[in-house]
Amino acid sequence: MQFDPAIAAQSAFTRAQSRGELKEDLAEAQEAEAAFSASAGEEATAAYHTLQALGLRHPEATAFQEFLIYITWQQVTEQTIPRYFRTGLELCDRYLGRKAAPTTDEQQVRQITELRKSFRAGLGMDQEEPHDYEKDTIKGGD
């Protein structure tokens, strides 16, 4: 990886706060982020799940969604289980599949694309993307 996901997470969380992305959920997010960053084990996992639940309430919060992707990688390194790889892949796909928001940063897109490859590899999907055979099928005639 060409970047540190923990540093990227902190930067994304700072941006989310300064942009007011979490509105009335900001205090809960700050508390959960502090617990996630300062602890390990069950406490960090509980904070991670709280942050993910907040992310579901704020799908339009670009920087916060970036933050969730980065902390999911941190969670993968803490507990290397398929569920976290799948969650990371789903978050990346959702983030990369949406229309570019005015707050989307090209560096974030590159980093998240890189993490997406890592999440896929962790699930044994490190081969090329599934090929779209329908697109390549010749239509009509011989």
C-alpha positions as CSV (number, residue, x, y, z in Angstrom):
1,M,0.0,0.0,0.0
2,Q,1.3,3.4,-0.9
3,F,-0.4,5.1,2.1
4,D,-1.2,4.5,5.8
5,P,-4.9,3.7,6.2
6,A,-4.8,4.8,9.9
7,I,-3.5,8.3,8.9
8,A,-6.0,8.5,6.0
9,A,-8.8,7.5,8.4
10,Q,-7.9,10.4,10.8
11,S,-7.7,12.8,7.9
12,A,-11.1,11.7,6.6
13,F,-12.7,11.9,10.0
14,T,-11.4,15.5,10.5
15,R,-12.8,16.4,7.1
16,A,-16.2,14.8,7.9
17,Q,-16.3,16.9,11.1
18,S,-15.3,20.2,9.5
19,R,-17.9,19.7,6.7
20,G,-20.7,19.0,9.2
21,E,-21.4,15.7,7.6
22,L,-22.7,13.9,10.7
23,K,-25.0,16.6,12.0
24,E,-26.8,15.5,15.1
25,D,-24.7,12.3,15.2
26,L,-21.4,14.0,15.5
27,A,-21.0,13.6,19.3
28,E,-21.7,9.8,19.1
29,A,-19.3,9.5,16.2
30,Q,-16.6,11.3,18.1
31,E,-17.0,9.1,21.1
32,A,-17.0,5.9,19.0
33,E,-14.0,7.1,17.0
34,A,-12.1,7.8,20.2
35,A,-12.9,4.4,21.6
36,F,-11.9,2.7,18.3
37,S,-8.6,4.6,18.1
38,A,-7.6,4.2,21.7
39,S,-8.5,0.5,22.3
40,A,-8.4,-3.0,20.9
41,G,-10.4,-6.1,21.2
42,E,-14.1,-6.1,22.1
43,E,-14.2,-2.3,22.9
44,A,-12.7,-1.4,19.5
45,T,-15.0,-3.8,17.7
46,A,-18.1,-2.4,19.4
47,A,-17.0,1.2,18.5
48,Y,-16.3,0.0,14.9
49,H,-19.9,-1.3,14.7
50,T,-21.3,1.9,16.1
51,L,-19.4,3.9,13.4
52,Q,-20.7,1.6,10.7
53,A,-24.3,2.0,11.9
54,L,-23.8,5.8,11.8
55,G,-22.5,5.4,8.2
56,L,-25.7,3.8,7.2
57,R,-27.6,6.8,8.5
58,H,-25.3,9.2,6.5
59,P,-24.7,7.5,3.1
60,E,-24.2,11.0,1.5
61,A,-21.4,11.9,3.9
62,T,-18.4,11.5,1.5
63,A,-15.5,12.0,4.0
64,F,-17.2,9.8,6.6
65,Q,-17.7,7.0,4.1
66,E,-14.0,7.3,3.3
67,F,-13.3,7.1,7.0
68,L,-15.4,3.9,7.3
69,I,-13.4,2.2,4.5
70,Y,-10.1,3.1,6.1
71,I,-11.1,1.8,9.5
72,T,-12.5,-1.3,8.0
73,W,-9.0,-2.0,6.8
74,Q,-7.7,-1.4,10.3
75,Q,-10.4,-3.8,11.6
76,V,-9.2,-6.4,9.0
77,T,-5.7,-6.2,10.4
78,E,-7.0,-6.6,13.9
79,Q,-9.4,-9.6,13.0
80,T,-8.7,-11.2,9.7
81,I,-12.1,-12.7,9.0
82,P,-14.1,-12.7,5.8
83,R,-16.9,-10.6,7.2
84,Y,-14.6,-7.5,7.4
85,F,-13.2,-8.1,3.9
86,R,-16.7,-8.3,2.6
87,T,-17.8,-5.2,4.4
88,G,-14.7,-3.3,3.1
89,L,-15.4,-4.5,-0.4
90,E,-19.1,-3.4,-0.2
91,L,-18.1,0.0,1.2
92,C,-15.6,0.5,-1.6
93,D,-18.0,-0.5,-4.3
94,R,-20.7,1.8,-3.0
95,Y,-18.2,4.7,-2.7
96,L,-16.6,4.1,-6.1
97,G,-20.0,3.4,-7.8
98,R,-21.7,6.6,-6.9
99,K,-21.7,9.7,-9.0
100,A,-18.7,11.8,-8.2
101,A,-19.6,14.2,-5.4
102,P,-18.2,17.7,-5.5
103,T,-16.3,16.8,-2.3
104,T,-14.7,13.7,-3.8
105,D,-10.9,13.9,-3.8
106,E,-9.0,12.0,-6.5
107,Q,-6.4,10.9,-4.0
108,Q,-9.1,9.3,-1.9
109,V,-10.5,7.6,-5.0
110,R,-7.0,6.1,-5.8
111,Q,-6.5,5.0,-2.2
112,I,-9.9,3.4,-1.9
113,T,-9.4,1.7,-5.3
114,E,-6.2,0.3,-3.9
115,L,-7.9,-0.9,-0.7
116,R,-10.7,-2.4,-2.8
117,K,-8.1,-4.6,-4.5
118,S,-6.8,-5.7,-1.1
119,F,-10.2,-6.5,0.2
120,R,-10.9,-8.6,-2.9
121,A,-7.5,-10.4,-2.5
122,G,-8.4,-11.2,1.1
123,L,-11.6,-12.9,-0.2
124,G,-9.6,-14.9,-2.8
125,M,-10.8,-12.7,-5.6
126,D,-7.4,-11.3,-6.6
127,Q,-7.8,-12.3,-10.2
128,E,-9.1,-9.8,-12.7
129,E,-12.5,-8.4,-12.4
130,P,-15.2,-10.8,-13.7
131,H,-15.3,-10.5,-17.5
132,D,-18.5,-9.1,-19.1
133,Y,-19.0,-11.7,-21.7
134,E,-22.4,-10.2,-22.7
135,K,-20.6,-7.0,-23.8
136,D,-18.1,-8.9,-26.0
137,T,-20.7,-11.1,-27.7
138,I,-21.1,-10.4,-31.4
139,K,-24.7,-9.5,-32.2
140,G,-26.5,-10.8,-35.3
141,G,-25.2,-12.4,-38.5
142,D,-22.5,-15.0,-38.8
